[in-house]
């Protein structure tokens, strides 16, 4: 985005509508979609798709280059015994670990995603947030996961939130920008919907539910509201925006329910790693165990799958 | 004060006589809505599964009938599915670490607590045994023996380690010692005619040694086992340490033997076909197979049978 285009965006009016969300309706719709039964070959297909959509994540204060390196090995070879399963979409780390991850992943085709903007609180001056993004991108990050200033949003300073996202988008350059709304701190679904719309108009490539540090993290109702926001934004502007639920999705069964919801809300075009991601640290192993269960008919144990 | 009380009692007496009168007049009048004295509607217990400290129904929504000694139906029993078993193993795995790390003293206290709770409900268990064919005296005797069995293993929790552990002489400068560690998650197929005592003789030594388990109660006589779940539930046994399923043995035996997250399978019975199947299925993750053709007579070997021996070579000077 050139300078003038950027200035245009900063001065552009905020979306002047706020769509209200019918909470009871959303919950009923979610319950209905979750009752779908996905079995046999379609289940295996779904499980493999889930693997290819995972952002394998480690965002701990105790992360070390060794641990990140190990995670990258896992990302490239999820299970040594099966060469024909897909690798994950990306590895998600702190900016300090981007170099390590980039080097470990090499030419594997797996992206490096870096959180930035004073993750997870977002409590830092703007210039520091922008520097953090530029640093991560400079080290080779392909995707940036930023957090919005929830304080500003809850105070009603939507302009500030909009401008913040727009400036971060500019700082990203060619890197993809995922905007974390931290829905656990927003409260009502109305606000989730509003924040989603703001983020997309400000230039987000992806909208993401949570940092994973706050409970509740990703939930099915919140994700459905965000998917609906993406659909309406697509009808309005023709631009596709991706979706990333993150935090608390550690079971394959739940992940399949997310896929059902995605398929029914946005259609087949979004059913790929380019437009839908799972932010998860322990989902991959459960999916692997389910695939193995489908092949052997025997329930599996974590003991026989490498730690992630 | 006394006067007041007197007044109150006289007033109450008056009210009572008044209400009696009212009833007697009502009975004379033959109205449609007259409350007729009926036999009280029976409040029967719904027998359910015991998984993760909760009492769910089977997810399969299938049931089978339990018949009494006289051939009449006593209860509907859950016919557990392999998914119920899977949930139970998850619960047992989750509970495993903290239960095996609990001190021997605490495990003993909890086993003793189960005995205390069972003592208080001895009549209920005796009645249930009678309903399925035991004589009154035999039932009472069995309940007492079951309680004593629990107390017996409660005493063993902090003693078996001394008996079975050893310091081993080795020909190098090492301090070499062996200690017992629980096997982990154990699936238990109770004897086909296992009653209360049979069930407790199976389960008590396993949990005394720090294992967690999923037990399939006897197919034809599961009442005591599933009622025992209520006792366990109120005895400080952490959720998931003991999980109890009811259902068709033939349907579940393969699952009990094949699940990769189960460390050992205990089989009560002498069906050679089933034993062969179990040994084959158990091979996939080399789980221990413990076959009991004659049931489990109380003794410390029932505990050590479900333990792994860990030997440590600790370098010492020179």
Interface residues (C-beta under 8 A of the other chain):
Chain A: X298 X299 X300 X301 X302 X303 X304
Chain B: X82 X86 X89 X255 X258 X259 X260 X261 X284 X285
